[in-house]
Amino acid sequence: MSYDVKQLLNDVNGTSQYSEDIAAMGTIPESHFLHMYEGIYTRMSPDFNNDKFLNSAEFTEMFLINAHALHKNKVSESDSAFCAFLKTLLCMKGFVAKDLTNRAVYIDEYLRYPKLEKEPDIFVISKDTVQFITMYWANIVGVTRHVFRVRGHHWKPEYTELYERTWRSTAISVPANVRMPTWEVISKAALHCFGIRALEEMWKRGKSIGILSKALELREDAACAGSASIRTTAAAISEMRSAPWFHIFEKARSNQIQALILEADRLRKEGTRAHINARLYNFDDKFCGTNEELVRPLAPFVLGWLDTLEDNEPIKKQKAINKRSAGSTSLRASFSAAVLNDMKNEEATKCVEAFFEPEEYRLKKMRQNAEEAEIETRRNVQLISAMKPIER
């Protein structure tokens, strides 16, 4: 497992609820497109460039054009400056491509126009903001890339907590005099235009030159939206192995657990090919799909175990497994009760034994009772034998 299972389960929360079409299509206004000169566009590679292709004058002009376009669409001045500079910086680093397939987008969000006869009005951006973006662009991109990978969309209001938690994990401090936009603004106004393949290229570049945070590196192969129920159930079962009763559960459901683990391993190897929007990662070959029915027989036990955890555990809020466990409420509650009863006595397993193996447990208990009775009888006989005869 690449990073903490509790975070894994929470990150992929609810990913299965979006169809491909709903997940992929956005409502990005033209003002949020990447604005560039026709002359710059003609120099772009069909694939991503590796070298800088903007000079300082072009950089300044592209920044100003994009900042003004955002601001005219009621984006605040500071947010417009932040997003426009991030966009232009990523262009300068070569994360732009003419080919839509390489960009992996449905709609072309590059807006081209002839070179302006006069420079646009100056748009203010602070030196501290420029320095902050220049230092941490890979991590800003990395957070958005992770959210899309595990949720299947750039932004929805319910992603706010995931965005903020993932950013906090980087341990990057935003200076007091730098106003960072909301993640909704960053994902839509700054990064949406580049496409999903570009986000992957940015991630790789940041990692290769050592500026991507370790927390994001650990999330590199997080379960993709579309394979969440399989991989999260497998991850939860892996976490359950530390419980004293796990060997009993494993014995009772060994074939089902083994099949699920094998499927989770396959999906891990498939990576983004198993994503609900695999086309946006530029995969043309056919993906054979996931066997989510493997989750159904195990979900009640995983959810029952989750119910025994503390109320503030984030994984208790997850939905990916719950969607595959319809009709298992009573089984879930019964298993949870058995686990809770055993938790009252450290290392105890009798309640879980009785849950999975009632007949074998009954016979075992009878044997234990008989053995205890025999031991008690022997002890009494020894005590009687050791007593001195009463003198008359």
N, C-alpha and C positions, 0 to 999 in steps of 0.2 A: 504494500500500500504506500502510495507516494506521500500522502500527508494525512493528518489526523482524521479518523473516520467520522467523528462528530461534525467536523467542518465539511467533509465530503457529502454527508447526508443532507446537511442544511443547504449547501451550495446548489445541489441539483433539485431542490424542493420544487415540485410541481412541473417539471420540465415536460412531462408527457401530455400536457393539456393542449399544446399548440400543434395545429396541422402545419404542414410545410408552407402552404400559401400564406396562411395568417402570420406565421412566424417571420417569413422573409420580407414581406412587403412593408415598407415604411411610408410615412407621410412627410417627407422632407421637402420644405419649400425651396424654390430655386435660389433664394438668397443664401441657403446653406450649402449649395454646390461649391465645388472648387473652381474659382474664377482664375483664368489664366489667359495669357496672350496666345494668339494663334501661332506665333513664331516659336514660343516655348513648346507648345504642344507638338509641333512638327519635329522637334529634336528628341522627343521622348521615344524610348525603346518600346517595341511591342510587349516585351516582358518588363520586369522591374530593372531600373538602372542601378548600377553599383557605384557610380561616381557622381559628384556634385555636377549639376548642369544649370545652376542659376548663378549669375554673378551678383555682386552686391546691389547694383542698381535694380536688377530684375527682382531680387529678393524684397527690396524696399517697396517697389511698386506693387508686387503681388500681395504683400502684407496689407498695404493701404487699401487696395481694391477689395480684398476679402473682408477687411474690418468694416469698411463703409457698407458693404452689401449686408452684412449681419446687422449692423446698427440700424439700417433703414427698416429692418424687419422687427424692430422693437426689442432686439437683444441689447442689454445694457452696454454702455461704453467699455467698461472694464472687461466684461465677458467677451465682447466682440474683439477687443485687442488680444486677449489671452488665446481665444480659439483661432484667430487669424494668424497669429505668430506660430502657434503649434502646427497649423496646416502648412504654412510656408516653410517652416523648418523641416517637416517631413518630406516636402517636395524637394528641398535642397539636398536631402540625404538620399533621394532617388526612389522613394516609395510611390512612384506614379508609373502607370503603364497605359498605353493606348488600347490594348486588347481587353475587351470586356471579360473574356474567359479567364485571362490571367488575373484580372482584378476581381473576378468572381462576383459580379453584381448583376441584378436584373435590369436596372435602369442606369444609363450613363449620367453620372452626376458631376461631370467636368464641363464647365461652361466656358467656351472659347470666344474670343473677340479680337478685333484688330488692335494693334498697339495704339494707346491713347496719344493724342497730340499734346496734351499737357498732363502733368502729374496731378493726381487727386490731392485734395486737402490733407494736411498733416493729421495723423491720428496718434494720440498720445499713448505710449506704453512705457511703464517704468523699467528702469535698468534692473531692479530686483526681480520683476516678473520675467524679463528676458532671461536672466541668469537661472531662475528656477526652472523654467521650461527647458532650457538648453541642458541642464543637468539631469532632469528627471522625465524627459519625454518618453523613454522606454517603459517606465513604470506606469505613467498615465495611460499609455496605450495598452499595457499589459493587463490592467484592471478591466478595461472594456473588452479586451480579447477573451479574458477568462469568463466574464459574465455571458458573452455571446456563446461561448463553447458550452457552458453548462445550462443555459436557459433558452438558447435558440433565438434570441432577439437582442437588438442593441439596448432597448430601454422599455420598461414598463414600470409604473409606479411601485409595484410590489418588489422591484429589484433594488430599491433604495438601500435597504439594510445590507444586502449582499455587496453592493458597490462600496458602501462605507466601510464595512468590515474588511473587505479585501484590501482596500486602500490602507486602513489602519495596520494591517499585517505587514506592510512594507516598512513601517516605522519611519516614514519620511515626514519631517516636520515642515509645515507650510509657514514661511516667515509671516510675522504679524502684518507687514506692509504689502503682502501679496494676497490678492483676492482671487481665490480659485473658484471657477464656476461650479455649479451643481453638475452631477454626473449626467443628468439628462441633457444639459446644454453641451457638455463635452462630447457625449456620445453622438448627439445629433448634429451639432453645429461645427464640430471640429473633425470627427473621425468617420462619420457615416459615409462621406463621399469617397473614401479610399477603397472601400470594399473589404471583404473578409480575408481574401488571400493576402492583401497588403498588411493587415493586422498580424498575420502569421509571419510575414517577412520582417516586420518591425520587431516582433517578439524575438525571433531568431537572431537578428542583428544585435539587439540589446543584450541578449545572453552571451553571444560570442565575444563581445567587447567588454563584458564584465560589469555592465551598469544596471542589469536587471536584478531586482532584489531577490534574495534567497527564498522568501515567502512565495513569490510568484513562480520561481523556478520549480518549486515543489508542486505547484498546481499545473504543471505543463501537460500532464496526461490525465487531467480530471475527467470524470465520466461525462461523455457528451450528451446533450439533450437528445432524447430518442433512445438511449440505452440506459437511462437512469435507473429504472426499476430493477433491472438485472444486476447492474454493478453496485448499486447501493445495498441491495439485499445481500449480495455476496460479501460486501465490506462489513455489514453489520454482523453477519455470521462469523466472520473472522474476528471481530471484536468480542463476540460472545464466547470465544474459546477460552478466555481467562476465567470464566465462571466454573465453580467446582462441579456443577451438574452437566457441563457441556458434553462430556463423553456419553452420557445417557441419551441426550438429545441426538447426538451424532449417530449413535448405534441405531436409534429408532428411525431416523430419516437419512441414512447413509447414502442411498442411491439418489435421492432427490437433491441432497447437498452437493454430491459429486457432480451431478449434471449441471447444477446452477453454477458451480465454480468453473467448470470447463467453459460454459457459455460466457461467463464474465471475463475469463482470460482471453477468449476469442475476440470479444468486443474491445478489450484493452489494446490488443494488437491491431485491430482495425482502425482505432483512433477516430479521426474525424470522418472517415468513410461511413461510420455508423451514426453520424450526426443527422438530426432531423432535416437539416438543410445542407446535406453533403455536397450538393451542386455548387454551393457558394464557396466551397473549398477546392473547387475545380477537379472533381472526380467524375470521370465519364463511365468508368466500369461499373457493372451492376453489383450492388451490395445485396447479399441474400437475406437481410433482415434479422430481426431478433425474435427469439422464442420467449416472449414475456409470460407465457403460461407456466414456465418453470418457477415463477415467483409465487403463484397462487397457493400451492400446498405448504410453503414455508412462511409466507407472510404473517399468518396468525401468531406464530411463535416469535418471529422477529419483533412484531408490534407489541406482543405481550411482554417481551423483555424490555422494550423501550418504555413501556408504561411503568416499569418498576424503578426507572431512573428518577433523579431529582426533577422537580417541576421546571427548574430554570435551564435544563439541558436543551440546547437549541435543536437537537435532532428529534425531539418529541413533536416538533412542528412540521416535520417533513411530510410530503404527500405522495412521493413517487411510489413507495411500497404500498401505501394504503389504497391506491387506485386499483391494485391487483388483488385485493383481499376481500372482495364483496362476499357477504354471507358468512364471514368467519368471526363475527363479534363474540359469540359465546365461547368458542375455542380460545380466542385471544384472551378473554377475561379469565378463563379457567387456568390457562397456563401462567398468566401473570400472578394469579393468586398462589399457585404452587411455588413459583419462584420467590414471592414475597415471604411466604411461610418459612421457606428454607433459609432466607436471608436473616431471619431472626436468630438463628443459631449458626455461628461461623462454621464454614466448611460442610454444613448439613446438605444432604441431597435426598432425604427420604420422601419429601413431597413430590419432587420431580420424578423420582423413581416410580412412585405410585401412579403418577399421571401417565407416564409412557408405558409402564409394564405392570399394570394392576395385578394380573394373575401371578406373574413371576415375583412381584414384590410381596404379595400375600404369602406365597410359599416360603419365600426367604424369611419373612417375619415369623412364620410358624417355626421354621428351623431355629431361628435365633431365640425364640421364646423357649423352645424345647431344650436348647443348649444351656440357656440361662437357668432353667428349672433344674436341669441335671447338676449343674455347678452348685446351685444352692443346696440341693439334696446332699451332695458330697460334703459340702462345708458343714452341714448340720450333723452328718454322721461322724465327721472328724471331731467336732466339738463334743459330742456325746461320748465318743471313745476316750477323749482326753480327760473327761471328768473323773475325779477320784471317787471310789465307793464311800458311801456314808457310813461312819462308824456308829455302832449301836452301844 
